[in-house]
C-alpha cells in the first residue's frame, strides 16, 4: 500500500519518474521493459477479474455503505496509497490529481472539468477499505465477452476462469450489438466505484470521464466499438479529451498542495455538499 506521508512531506517530494522532457511515446510501455511489479499486477488482475466478481463488487460498493466523507477529506484519506499498476509516476495520489486538474485549468476548460480532473482517482480508496490493488487500479475491460488483444498483457487471461465459459468467449458474449456501455459489465475498479459515488453531482461529460478513463482498449485503441450506442459515441470525444491530461501531466513538476488547497476547497464547494456517501 505504500508509506503514509503528510501533505507537507509530499510537497517536497519528487518521484524518481518525474522527467519534464519525457516524450509521449515513453508513457504506458506495457511490454518487456515494464517493471516486474507492473507485470505481476496485471497477471493477478487478468486472472481474477471475472464477470461474477465484477458484478459482486458493483453490488457491494454501489450501495455506498462505507460512511460519509467530504471530497477534500477523501483526498487526504487516499494520500497514503501508491498505485502498483502505474509505470509512469511515483508521486502521491493528491499530487497526481492536482497535476491533472491544473493542466486542465491552464488550458481554460470549464470548472466542472477541472473538478473532474481533481476527483478522477478518488475511487482508489477501495484499496484503503482492504481491497487488493488488482481489484482497484489498472486498465479496465469488458467481462462477459471475448477479451480484445488491445488489452495490455492479454496473455495473462489464460488463467482467468471465464476463459472456460464458451458464452463469454465470443465477440458479443452476453451482450447485444449497440447495447450501450451502461449495459456492459467492465472489470471492477476505481472508475466504476467513483462514478457511483459522484454521478449525481457532475454533468454527464464528467461522469463519462470518471467512469471510463481507465478503459484504454475503448477510448485509445478503438476496441469494442460494436457495443457502443449513440450516447457513447457522443461522449467518447470527452473521454479522449480528458485522457491526455490524466496521462501526460505526469511529466509536470509536482504541484504545491498547500498553496493550491484554498482554490480546490472553493471549487469543491461549488458542486458538492460538505459530505457525501461512499
Secondary structure, DSSP 4 states (H G I P E B T S, - for coil): ------HHHHHT---TT--TT--GGGS---STTS-HHHHHHHHHHHHH--HHHHHHHHHHHHT--S-EE-HHHHHHHHTT---TT-SS--S-HHHHHHHHHHHHHHTT--HHHHHHHHHTTGGGHHHHTT--GGGTSS---BSSSPPPTTSTTGGGGGGSGGGG-GGGGSSSTTS-TT--GGGSPBPPSHHHHHHHHHTTTS-HHHHHHHHHTT-HHHHTT-TTGGG--HHHHHHHHHHHHHHHHHHHGGGSPPP-HHHHHHHHHHHHHHH--S-EE-
